[in-house]
Amino acid sequence: MIRQPIVAVLGHVDHGKTSLLDMIRGTAVASKEAGAITQHVGASEIDVDTIKKVCGSVLLKTKIDIKIPGLLFIDTPGHEAFTSLRDRGGSIADIALLIIDITQGIQPQTIESINILKTHKTPFIVVANKVDRFQGWKSKKTYSISESLSQQQISDDLDMKLYEIVGELSEHGFDSERFDRVMDFTKQIMIIPASAKTGEGMAEILLYLSGISQKFLEQNLNIEVKGPGKGSILEVKEEKGLGTTVDLIIYDGKLSKADEIVFGTLDGPKKTKVRAMMKPRLPGEKGEGKFKYVDDIYAAAGAKIFAPELDGAVSGSPVMVISNNEKEAFKIIADQMKEILFESEQCGVVIKTDTLGSAEALMKMMNEKNIPARSINIGDVHKKDILDAQVVKESNKYLGIILGFNVKINTEVLETAEKMEIPVITSNVIYDLIDKYVEWKDKEKRKDMDEMIKSVPWPCSMKILPGHMFRDCKPCIIGVEILVGKIRSGTKLMSERGEIIGEIKNIQLNKDSVSEAVKGMKVAISIDKAVYCRQLAENMKIYPFINKQMSDVLIKKFEDELETDEKELLEEIVGKSRNLI
């Protein structure tokens, strides 16, 4: 049996994710078909007859034969739809809509969404939303953007903005094109102009979501309806009169009232027995309360479940119905959770996130940037995290830090962190969090290098330029070319024979004083106590004085920053400095 695809909606804040979902639900309600839309917990299902009715003439023109039973839209877009905790791999979402405000183009959270889609290899369609914002746009009473565009006078302005998006997507490795100009659906990302406000474009969105899903995802959509249910927790909530409940999506098999299920917690897998399953009542549907009780749900579907022992359930955690082997179910859940959440003794940053999906997305991005992690866990930042980071800091200052995604840190914990000088960086955009960390690390390294170079000079080789002796003594001023490394004011210099020449008092580039000169620069330097002709001559090479102890400090603290030629030069300089011992 083929189930309906699970559709996630992603994009930057205020680009229209919620508005689009509302409009898609609205088109279903407006179709006046009985059962046109089914409200699940955390998801909305639109049946195939409604899709066909909304698509209307567009369906006839494209001649797409829709075979799927409908589309299941996840109502709460976010990382929760993109954990790989499914036994067959991939995300909870089968396909996605990436919403981009056509007037603003790609923004920070759009980039994050693109990275998530790329990581999970999830097929997606781009919706270029807010076409109604174009000057001169006249909204038409149609769900078809094709029909609407044929009656507009803004094609040039629209194409200009669309191809800006095409260019931006290209920078992220995707070949894309306007939906009616796509030549190969297997190689090009489709961009559909639309308005979540007027409904124009909803026909093409529903049609191509259906067509692409059944063409490229048919194998993933085949399910065993009678098999034990498998799913994922979208959200853990406290409901008045019930206590802790979980909203979940079942993507395979069947879940029934009284089934025993296994789910993930921070303390490992837990087992419980489902006492009740609920779905929202539709507007106007008879009955008391906002939920109605159901006995069974079949994939793909969402529901709220109530059961004892749900405290500690983790958003994004896998859920399995226990069929025959309880021990095996526990092992599967435990192994899947360990793939993402862990604590170790290794030297790395401490990570806290809001959900399992966020944790996985952050970890994947950190691996790509070669940033090691000591631990990754769900929840707000606590004193234990500060202590863990302190242990790391003793070994590596640049990893002794806490990164928090969508989490809080209370005043008391923050004061502890400040007192122990443990930085805490938080953000609600994953790649922004990574960028902030890299920026902090680079800043700290520059600061430390500046401090260190005051006492330990950097390897440098300079050649005295012919005809560039400006003063022979008190101080001696000469022109030099930096051949390798860099030099700073205050550095003690020595000759090739290892004799001390004097100390650099000033460096000038084009008559302006500078604190530092680097490889390739030609600068004038003033050296106290040096006497030209007695100690210095044209084409002579001079070096900073660096002994073995200084060299050891450089290697220990800045081995990664030292270039190959600088390391080789460092050995040479240390060898020359031995003449002074």
Helices and strands as residue ranges (DSSP letters): E 6-11, H 17-30, E 37-40, E 43-47, H 48-55, H 57-62, E 70-74, G 79-82, E 95-101, H 108-120, E 124-129, G 131-133, H 145-149, H 155-171, E 176-178, G 179-181, E 189-193, H 202-216, H 218-221, E 230-239, E 243-252, E 254-256, E 260-265, E 268-273, E 276-280, E 291-294, E 296-298, E 301-306, E 318-321, H 326-338, E 342-343, E 349-353, H 356-368, E 373-378, H 383-395, E 402-405, H 411-419, E 424-427, H 430-455, E 460-471, E 476-488, E 492-495, E 500-509, E 512-514, E 516-518, E 522-528, E 541-544, H 548-558, H 564-577, G 578-580
